[in-house]
Amino acid sequence: MATGTAFSLIHGAPADRLRRLATYASVAVAALLITVKFGAWLETGSVALLSSLVDSLLDAVASLVTFVAVRHAMSPADREHRFGHGKAEPLAVLGQSAFITGSAMLLLAEAARRLIWPVPVENAPAGIAVMIFSIGVTIGLVLYQRHVVRRTGSIAITAD
């Protein structure tokens, strides 16, 4: 963390609480966006919405992985982990990278299929409205996560 930031890093229970709340917020936003985007994709048949839906599904999985990793990383040191469980966060980052790679391959295949066999988009205004809503909700989540990262230095929240 660079010096001169507006916040100093906090530790202990306050930092744990912020990290935990950030993971709850991430999972909740992912679930909301999955629901909204799934409905919009059914309504429009848009590959762009499908792409965004898959991204939200992977965000949900990544958020759940982060949630578990952060909870595990907060576990105190024990006999087998003398220095604690802090390495769980970097492992969550690795898992998130794998999810991103998988989603990219899936979406590339679907985009190629639609390029070869095009399908018209229906009810475009519904799709546009959902995407605007998604952008607003995502901006709110990212701003909150940035606040948590500045306060805690959590690499798992950064990756999420």
Summary of the structure (lengths in Angstrom):
residues: 160
radius of gyration: 18.5
end to end distance: 17.2
largest distance: 60.4
contacts: 466
relative contact order: 0.20
helix: 76%
strand: 0%
